[in-house]
Amino acid sequence: MTEVTVLEPKNRLRQWHKISALILFAFIITHLFNHLSGLFGIEAYNAVQKLFRVVYRFPLIEVILLVVIVQQLFLGGILLFRSLRRARPQGFWEWAQVLSGGIFLFFMVEHLYALVMARLVFILDTNFSWPASVMSGPPFTYYFIPYYFLGVFALLTHIGCGMRYWPMDAGKDRLGNRIGIGFLPSYGPPSG
């Protein structure tokens, strides 16, 4: 007879946070790819966005995506609060996870608020012109350059912190740390 492992509520939250992160990973990759396509011009950005919108703006998928994003942020906030209430983070990886999670939570709450305001209140098309408008010059750039830099940095760092647990749970600590370091934007991919 097989044993059934019942996770503590804290671990269930962490497991669901991981699972929903995997669901969101596909969207995050397409979203970042869309932004990178802007390096090839406005037309390229808008064409890539139009292609992706066929999928993620499909009403059912859009609702599911927004629900998963909001619950991911909510769970992340709960885990962050519990972690800080329990004890001060110890070591590089705990600090990296807590700080990146907090920064990314702030980034995403503001990002979603701006998106809702643009689409539902001001009825704006959130194509290339929308994010580019805040980068048009001072004083906006003084806020948005660090905002976007820290948001992406925190995202990649937090993904690295999360990804390192998967091999570590299987007893492969060295591999876990190499994967984690590979996601840290300041280090780049792991070598040899």
N, C-alpha and C positions, 0 to 999 in steps of 0.2 A: 504494500500500500504506500502511495506517495504522501509525503508530508506537504501540508499547505502552510506557507509562510504568510503570516498576517503582519503587514507593516504597521508600525506606529503611525498615528496621525501625521506627525512631523515628516516621517519618511514618505508617506503617501503624497503629501503636498510636494515634496521634492521630486518624487517619481512623476507626478502629473506635470510639474514644471518642466521636467526633461522631455517628456513625451510631446507636450504641446510645443516646446521649442523645436523639436524635429519637424513638426507640421509647419511651423513658421519659417523654418530654414529655407524652404523652396521659395517662399515669397521674398524673403530678405535677399537671397541671391539675385532674383529677377529685379528687385527694386534697385539694388546697388549696380547691377549690370546696366539698367536703364540710365542711371546717373552717369556711369562711365561712358556710355554711348554719346553723351553730350560733348565729349572730347573731339568727336568727329563732326560736330556742328549741330545746330538747332534742329535741322530737318531730320538728322539721324536720331536724335533724342526723341523727337515727337513720333517718328515712325516706329521705333522700338516700343515706346509707351503705348501707342495705338495697338500694336500686336499683343502686348501683355494684357491690356485692358479687356480684350475679348474674353479672357479667362477671369481675371480677378474683379472685373466690374459686372460679371454675370450676377444678377441679384442674389441668388441663393449662395453662391461662393463668396460674394462680398459680405453678406451678413455673417456667414460662418467665420470668415477671416477676421472681421471686426470683433466678434465674440471671443475668438481664440486669443486675439491680441489683448483685449481688455482683461480676460481672465488670466493671461500670462503675466500681465503687469500687476494685477491684484495679488496673484500667488507670489510673485517676486517680491512685492512689497511686504507681504506677510512673512516670508522667509527672511527678508532683510531685517525687519523689526525683531523677529524672534532671535535671529543670530546676534544682533547687537544687544538685546536684552539679556541673553544668556551669558555672554562673556565678550571681552574685547578680542578682536581677531588676533590670531597668533600666526606669525610667519608670512612669507611673501604671498603664497597662494590664497590664504584666507583674506588678507588685506586686498589683494587684487580682485577677488570675487565680490567682496562687500562694496568696495569703492566703485568698481565698474557697474555692479548692479544698481547702486544708488544713482550714479550719474546717468546710466541708461534709462532708468525709471523716470527721472526728471526730463530727459531728452524726449522720451516717447509720449509722456503726458502732454508736453508742450507741442510736440509734432502732431499728435492726434487732435488737439484743440485747434491748431491752425488749419488742419485739413477740414475739420467739421465747419469751422467758420467760413473758410473759402468756398466749400461746396454747398453747404446748406443755408448759410446766412447771406453771403455775398454772391452766390451763384457764379463762381469763377471756374473756368477750366483750369485744372491744375497741371497744365502742360509745362514746357520748358520756361515760359515767361513767369510762371508763379514763383518757383524757387529762385530764379535769376533776379527777380525784382528786389529781393532783400539783400542782394549782393551788389547793388548798383553804386554803392559808395557810402562814405561816412554819413551819418553815424551808425547806419545799419551794419556795416561790415565789422565794426568793433565788437558787436555782439555775435553776429551769425558765423563769422569765421571760427572763433573758438567753440561756439555752440555745435557746429557741424563736425569740427575736428574731434572734439571730446565725445560727441555722440557715436561716431564711427569707431573711434579708439576704444571707447567703453564697450561697444557691441562686440568687437573682435576679441577684446580681452575677456569678456564674460563668456563668450562662446568657448574660448580656449580653456577657461577655468572649468566649465561644464564638461567639455570633451575629455579632459584628462581623467575624470572620474570613471569613465567607462572601462578603460583598460585597468585602472587601479582597483576597481571592484573585482577584477579577475586576477588580482595579485601581480599585475605587471606595472609596478610603480614607475620604473624607468621609462617605459613606453608612454605612460600617461603624462609624465612631465615633459617629454619631448613633444608630444602632441600639443600640450598646453602652451609651451614656448612657441611652437609653430604658429599659433594664432595670435600671439602678442605682436601688435603692429610694429613695435620698435625692434623686434628681433628678426622677423621674417620666418620663412620656412625652415624646419630643422634640417641640418646637413648630416651627411654620412654617418 
